[in-house]
Amino acid sequence: MAQSPRPEALFIDGPVGRLEGLLELPGDAAPRAAAVICHPHPLHGGTMQNKVAHTLSRAFVAQKFAALRFNFRGVGKSEGEFDDGAGERVDVLAAVDFLQARFPGIPMWLGGFSFGAAMAVRAADEVNAAGLVSVAPAAFRLTDLEPVQPVCPWLIVHGENDELVDIDDTIEWVNSMAPGPELCVFPDTTHFFHGKLIRLREVVGIFVDKHTNEP
């Protein structure tokens, strides 16, 4: 089996300085779409190297997407300081602008894990996302603000035994939306999806393929 090319290390012009990124491409084929992947909370060890964020990237690349992970401001080699979500949402927009300039005219998806999922949800309508994948979204970062319901295909994946983001809160949040996103609950699964990353990649791939191929 042919190996995928190594991720391209790069920098993005962000709103408060450079943002460190990794771009993965689907081998020799031209990408049919693109995705920006957002990592978990910067103040709790979250980086673009997080295993769930990496799994999301691989799921998109397997569907012939260009996938861009990046470090939020103040993380790794990214400049700036943590901004409690407000600035990080703008970082997502900068990453999308970069990817759209690199691959103009193809559909743009957003994906994220935990805090990063919340930032992706916040940015989805602003960038007219073609689709959205949220893993263990930190719904508490959304529900105290204006109502959020991106108008695109949207998958939420959550672990039944998530010890950091309560599954009941996520279910209540999803039920408050109509028609709402598709919710997939993994049984016997904690916040970081230990032992479930292969299954996560499969579920995300099925959803992305279905909604990328719709007429």
N, C-alpha and C positions, 0 to 999 in steps of 0.2 A: 504494500500500500504506500502510495506517495505521501511524503510528509508535507505538512503545511509549512510555508515559509516562516521564518522567525519574525516575531512582532517588530515593527519599526518603531524605535524610540524617537520621540519628537517633542517639540514644544509648541504650544498654542498661545497666541496673543490673548491674554485674559484681561478683564476689566481693571485689575490692580497689579498686573505683571504677568510673567510667563507661567503657563500651566504645563506641567509635565504629563506626557501622554504615551500610550502604546497603541499602535494601529496594527490590526491583524486583517489579512486579506485571504480570500478563498482560492489559494493556489494561483494557477495561471489564468483562471477565468475572470472576466470582468464582473464586478459585483452587481447583483440585480437590485440591491437595496443597501442601506447603511444603518448602523445603530450606534448610539452613544450609550455607554454603560457607566453608571454612577455608583461609587463605593459607599460603604457604611460610615458611621459617625467618625469624623476626624479626631475628636477628642478621646475616643475609646479604641484607638489603634486601627481605624479604618483606612485602607489605602487601595489603590487600583490593583494591588497584588492579592487582595482578599480572594479566598477560594471560591466563594459564591459569585463574586463579580467576574472572576476568570471563567467560571462555568457558563455564565450568561454569554460572555464573549464567544466561547467555543460553540455554544448552541447557535448563535447567529452566523458565525463563520461557516458552520456545517450546512447552513441554508443558503450559502453563497452570498452572504452579506460582507461588507466591510464593517469591522467592529472597532470602535475607538473607546478604550478606557483612559481615564485621566485622573490625576490627583487634584482634589479640591484645593483652593488657596491655603497655603500654610502647611501642606502635607508633602513629604518628600522634597523634591526640588521645585515644587510650585511656590511662587512668591505670594506674599500677602499673609493675612491672619484670618483665623476662623471668624465667621460673621453670623453665627447662629441661624443659618439657613437662608437669610436674605441675600447675602452675597453669593452663596453657593448656588442658588437658583440661577443667578446671572452667569456664573461659571459654566453651568450647563448650556446656556444659550451661546456662549463663546465657543464651546466644543462643537455644538451643532453648526454654527457658522463655518467653522474650520472644515468640518466634514462635507458640508454642502458645497463649499468652494472646491474641495478636492474631487468630489464626485457629483457634479451638478446634474440636476434633473431626475435623480433616482429617489424612491421613497425613503423617508427618514423615520426610524423607530427610536424609541427611548427605552432603556431598561435600568433597573437599579435594585439595590438590596438595602433594606432597613432605612436608615437616614437617606441614603442615595435614592431609594424608591420614592420617598416623599418628595425629594427634589425633582425627580423625573416627572412625577405626577403634576407638580406645580408648573413645570415648563411645557407640558405636552401640547396644550391648546395654543400657547404662544408661538410655538414653532410649527404648528399644523402637523403634528406627528401622524404618521400613517398607522402606527400601532404602539402599544405600551405593554411592558412586562414589569410587574412589581413583585419582588420577593420579600416577604415579611415586612410590608410597608409600615413605617412608623406613623400610623394613622393619627396619633395625638398631635403630630406636627401639622396636620391639615384641618382637623375638625373644629379648631377654635378660630379659624379664619373663614373667608367667604366660601360658600359651597364649591366643591371641586367635582367635576365629572367630565373628564376629557371625552371628546366626541370622536373616538377611534376605537378599533378593536383593542380590548384591554384584558389582560390576564393577571390575576393575583394568585400567587402561590404562597401558602402559609403552613408552617408546621403545627400539628395538633398540640404539641407540648412545648411550644415556644415560651421560654422563660423570660424574655425581654419585651416582646410585643404580644400582648394578650390576644389569643385567637378570638375570644368573645367580643373584644372591642372591634376587631377587624370585621367579624360577621355583622355586628350591629351597623358599622359604617357602610358595608356593602349593601345591606338591606335598606339603608336610607336613600339609596340611589335607584333611579328607575330609567331604563331597564337595568343599569348597573353592569359592572365588569363580570367576567367569568372567574369564579373562585374555585381553586383546586387546593384541598387540604390534604397534606401528607400525614398519615397516621404515624404515631410513635416517632415524631420528628421534632428536634429542638431548633433553636433559632439559627444555628450555623449549619444546619442540614448535614450533620456528621453522618457519614455512611449513606447519604441519599443524593449525592451530587450527580451520579450517573442518571438516576431517575429524573432529577430536576432538569438536566440537559435534554433528556428525551421529551419530557412534557412541554418544555419551552419550544423545542424544535417542531413538534407537531402543531402547536398553536401558531407559530410564526409561518410555517409552510402553508397552513390552511388559509391564513388571512393575506398572505402575499400573493397567492395564486387565485384569489377570488376575482371574478370579472369586474 
